[in-house]
Amino acid sequence: MARTPDSSARPGGGGGARPGGGGGARPGGGARPGGGGARPGGGGPRPGGGERPSAGARSSGGRDRGGRGRDGDRQRGDRDDGDFVERLVDINRVAKVVKGGRRFAFAAIFVVGDSKGRVGYGTGKAREVPEAIRKATEQARRAMIRVPLREGRTLHHDVIGRYGAGQVILRAAPPGTGIIAGGPMRAIFEALGVHDVVAKSVGTSNPHNMIKATFQALTRSASPRSVAQRRGRKVSEILGRREGAAEARE
């Protein structure tokens, strides 16, 4: 009886090695050209070295633009410009409602003085903080007033100033007292050159009204020489009356 040929002996059967089958090594089955190795320019340090710049640095072109916000501009408010002392009292952001939305701007209050009896204040408004400060400074220098000081350190007498809902009380003080005042009034006395004064604000805390009330009080301050000239008397007579009235009150 003739045997049936085995399946393994069949041409292309499963038991033998097929031509190009998986059992042998494929031609060119080794390392591919450029495969698995280090790619040209890949993975290693980039030409020029250094790390890739961050997104913020790329967007700004690698430049440090610095702070242009309100806090960054407040730091440059107070300064001594040669013969003048400049004090930034307040800066506020305001908005104007227009058809397309709101337009924001900045309003600044500035006090300028020469520390020798002259002082002035000004306000300015602009789209940028530095421009608003510049406008306020120019207005303050144009509107400076002269205030008589006793011994170059304090006021000659007590005085009260009012403007709107604001009321301030300014009192002369002996040497060594210092400037006892808060808020905008302190900036005014520092620019004016006063070293000893006691001031109190009664009423509103609005810096605009406080400054205007303080300037209204300073304009009412008078020296004994101006009072004697206005009354046609001697300075000694004016000072004698004031000292005599003080002794009578004691």
Disulfide bonds with the S-S distance in Angstrom:
none
